[in-house]
Amino acid sequence: MANPTPSLTIGALAARTGVKIPTIRYYESIGLLPEAPRTGSNRRTYDDASVRRLRFIRHARELGFEVEAIRRLLALADQPAQPCDQADQLARAHLAEIESKITRLEALRDEVRRMVEECGQGEVRSCHVIEVLADHAHCLHERH
């Protein structure tokens, strides 16, 4: 006979997954994590499936996926026999967003570096940092 799934408190779930208790409650409130059954004393109880799901959510968040994308990925994960093309599309769209952010961050870095390097370290009235911040026309990039 198989051992029954252990019943975990919210604190034990937090410890096993590295997700804080308020975040677990939030994920329940928005439906990413199913609402936990309660004991007679109204304490939430969780099982191994909750641990796996919460670890999935946490890892997806660490990779920068938005909540709605995670919701869709979880729905796909709940149907393991389905083709994975939708999951691939979500990941590719997320990768494109990451690459766009990197491009913008590189432009930002270049602009701030140029601002600092061109600063003559004189008086504020002739400070290149202040000049660039006051007038976007002095920037190299239109968007950063």
C-alpha positions as semicolon CSV with decimal commas, in nm:
position;residue;x (nm);y (nm);z (nm)
1;M;0,000;0,000;0,000
2;A;0,138;0,343;-0,100
3;N;0,207;0,604;0,163
4;P;-0,054;0,878;0,166
5;T;0,056;1,218;0,039
6;P;0,190;1,415;0,331
7;S;-0,015;1,709;0,445
8;L;0,197;2,023;0,461
9;T;0,125;2,349;0,638
10;I;0,175;2,673;0,449
11;G;0,497;2,726;0,645
12;A;0,629;2,386;0,542
13;L;0,531;2,456;0,180
14;A;0,716;2,787;0,196
15;A;1,025;2,616;0,338
16;R;1,023;2,343;0,071
17;T;0,979;2,581;-0,221
18;G;1,155;2,898;-0,112
19;V;0,835;3,098;-0,171
20;K;0,721;3,332;0,104
21;I;0,386;3,273;0,272
22;P;0,225;3,600;0,150
23;T;0,329;3,508;-0,205
24;I;0,172;3,163;-0,171
25;R;-0,152;3,327;-0,054
26;Y;-0,132;3,570;-0,347
27;Y;-0,085;3,286;-0,598
28;E;-0,390;3,117;-0,449
29;S;-0,593;3,439;-0,468
30;I;-0,519;3,483;-0,840
31;G;-0,571;3,116;-0,922
32;L;-0,215;3,009;-1,009
33;L;-0,217;2,776;-0,713
34;P;-0,542;2,598;-0,635
35;E;-0,707;2,704;-0,313
36;A;-0,579;2,472;-0,043
37;P;-0,809;2,244;0,150
38;R;-0,851;2,344;0,513
39;T;-0,835;2,147;0,833
40;G;-1,106;2,159;1,095
41;S;-0,912;2,441;1,258
42;N;-0,911;2,631;0,924
43;R;-0,541;2,573;0,849
44;R;-0,440;2,534;0,485
45;T;-0,294;2,197;0,389
46;Y;-0,081;2,118;0,086
47;D;0,048;1,806;-0,084
48;D;0,335;1,709;-0,314
49;A;0,143;1,832;-0,619
50;S;0,127;2,176;-0,456
51;V;0,503;2,165;-0,401
52;R;0,566;2,078;-0,768
53;R;0,326;2,344;-0,895
54;L;0,469;2,614;-0,669
55;R;0,824;2,525;-0,772
56;F;0,713;2,553;-1,137
57;I;0,563;2,897;-1,069
58;R;0,870;3,014;-0,879
59;H;1,108;2,900;-1,152
60;A;0,896;3,061;-1,423
61;R;0,894;3,388;-1,226
62;E;1,273;3,367;-1,181
63;L;1,300;3,338;-1,560
64;G;1,089;3,652;-1,591
65;F;0,762;3,508;-1,721
66;E;0,459;3,725;-1,651
67;V;0,170;3,587;-1,446
68;E;-0,059;3,538;-1,747
69;A;0,208;3,345;-1,937
70;I;0,261;3,126;-1,630
71;R;-0,114;3,067;-1,610
72;R;-0,111;2,947;-1,971
73;L;0,201;2,734;-1,917
74;L;0,043;2,572;-1,612
75;A;-0,270;2,493;-1,815
76;L;-0,048;2,328;-2,075
77;A;0,146;2,138;-1,807
78;D;-0,186;2,004;-1,678
79;Q;-0,242;1,840;-2,022
80;P;0,082;1,646;-2,077
81;A;-0,040;1,462;-2,391
82;Q;-0,094;1,787;-2,585
83;P;0,162;1,915;-2,837
84;C;0,407;2,165;-2,689
85;D;0,389;2,424;-2,970
86;Q;0,198;2,671;-2,750
87;A;0,460;2,644;-2,476
88;D;0,729;2,696;-2,738
89;Q;0,548;3,006;-2,871
90;L;0,519;3,151;-2,520
91;A;0,889;3,091;-2,453
92;R;0,989;3,240;-2,791
93;A;0,779;3,551;-2,727
94;H;0,939;3,586;-2,384
95;L;1,285;3,545;-2,535
96;A;1,208;3,824;-2,786
97;E;1,106;4,050;-2,495
98;I;1,429;3,969;-2,311
99;E;1,638;4,045;-2,618
100;S;1,455;4,376;-2,665
101;K;1,521;4,469;-2,301
102;I;1,889;4,381;-2,339
103;T;1,913;4,607;-2,643
104;R;1,751;4,893;-2,450
105;L;1,977;4,831;-2,149
106;E;2,287;4,833;-2,369
107;A;2,176;5,168;-2,516
108;L;2,114;5,296;-2,162
109;R;2,457;5,182;-2,047
110;D;2,624;5,346;-2,349
111;E;2,440;5,672;-2,288
112;V;2,524;5,692;-1,918
113;R;2,884;5,591;-1,988
114;R;2,916;5,868;-2,249
115;M;2,756;6,118;-2,012
116;V;3,004;6,034;-1,738
117;E;3,309;6,019;-1,966
118;E;3,229;6,358;-2,120
119;C;3,181;6,528;-1,785
120;G;3,462;6,776;-1,732
121;Q;3,440;6,755;-1,354
122;G;3,411;7,135;-1,343
123;E;3,121;7,338;-1,212
124;V;2,759;7,231;-1,232
125;R;2,684;7,511;-1,481
126;S;2,901;7,327;-1,737
127;C;2,835;6,971;-1,620
128;H;2,767;6,736;-1,912
129;V;2,562;6,502;-1,692
130;I;2,323;6,783;-1,601
131;E;2,317;6,907;-1,960
132;V;2,221;6,568;-2,104
133;L;1,959;6,504;-1,838
134;A;1,804;6,845;-1,904
135;D;1,782;6,799;-2,281
136;H;1,718;6,463;-2,445
137;A;1,850;6,604;-2,775
138;H;2,202;6,556;-2,634
139;C;2,151;6,179;-2,616
140;L;2,289;5,937;-2,872
141;H;1,980;5,717;-2,866
142;E;1,622;5,824;-2,905
143;R;1,500;5,539;-2,682
144;H;1,682;5,412;-2,377
